[in-house]
């Protein structure tokens, strides 16, 4: 590369980095997480999380409620509570999450399309689809 091309490239890279930092939410920002898990989307997920921003990711943490919204509940919908930890990549438009529900740690990894779509893997169980939205 020519010295001028390298300088131009570095300026472009710096500009992209500055724009990314300026458009990043501040630490302590609250976000809503909603989602649907299960083959038929029979579990509704809801959480309010607080974010902490670094150069490459935003980490979110907060309480989680999962509600069974299927038709087979006799005594009203079943609810499970726990905690969700999300690591959102700014570069790769992806998320990695840990859900702690009923003493079980489940892992989730997804890429962003219209939602974050991936599989939720819990020990001793088949992975199930999970779609998440951050608002």
N, C-alpha and C positions, 0 to 999 in steps of 0.2 A: 504494500500500500504506500501511496505517496504521503508525505508528511501532512499535506493539506487535507487529504481524505481521512487520515487518522484523527486530526483535530476536529474535523466536521463530525466524524462518528462519535467522538468523545463528548462534543457539545450536545449532540442528539441524545446520547445516553444520559447525560446530566439532566437535560430538560425532562425526559421521561421520568427519571427518578424524583425530581422536584415535584412534578405534577402528581405522581403517586403518593408522595408524602403529604402534599397539600390536600388531597382528596380523601385521605385516610381519616376515619372517625377517631375522635379523641379517646384516650383511656377513660374507662369508667362509663362509656356509653352503654345504654340498655337497648337490647334488641329483642324482638319476639321471634321465637322459633316455632314453626308449626310443621306438622308432617303426618304421614300415613304409613303404617307398617303392616306387613302381612301380604299374603298372596292376593287377597281381596281388599286390601286397605282397611282391614277390620279394627286396627288399633289407631286411634288418633293421638298424636303427640303434641304437647304444648309446653313451652318453657319461656321464661324471661331470663335472659343471660346478660352478663356484664362483660365488656370487652377490654382487652389490654393489647395494645398495638406494638409491634416491632417492625423492623424494616421489611421483612418478607411475609409475615403472617399477622393475623389478628386471632388471639386466643379468647374464647368465650367460656364462661362457666356460670351455671345457675341451676335452680331446682327444676325438676321435670315431672310432668304428669302424663301418664298414658291411660287412655280410656278406651275400653272395648266398645265399639260402636256397632257390632254385629247384631243381628236380629235374635240370636239365641239366648240372650240374657233374661232369666226369669225374674230376678229380684232387682232389676235395674242394672245399669252398666257397671262392669267391674273396672276398678281404677287401681293403678300402681303408681307409686311415687318414687322418686330417686333424684339423680343428678346427671347433668349432661355437660361434657367438656368438648368443645369444638376448636379445631385449629384450621382456620381458613387461609389458604395460600393466595397471596395477591398475584403471584406470577402465573400459576398453573390453573386458576379457576377451579380449585378443588377443595375438598374438606375431608378431614379425618376427625372422627369423634369417638368418645368413650361414653357409654351410657351405663350408669350404675343403678340397677333396678332390682329390688328384692334381694339384695346381697349378691347379685350376679353382674359381672362386668362383660358388656357386649361391645364389640368393635364395629365401626362403620367407616367406609371410605367411599367417596363419590366425586364425580366431576359435575360441573355446572352445565346444564342445558337450559330448559325452562325452569327447572328446579335442580337441587342436588339429588341425583338418583344413583343409588347403589344398593349394596346388600348389607344387612345387619347380621353379624355373626355372634351368636351366644354359645357358650360352652355346652356341649351335649345336645345341641339342637341343629336342625338344618338352617342355613342362612335364609333370611326372608327379605323381600324387597322393602326398601324404605326410601321415601321421597321427602325431602326437607326444603323448607323455604325460610330464609332469614328476612325479616322485615324491620 
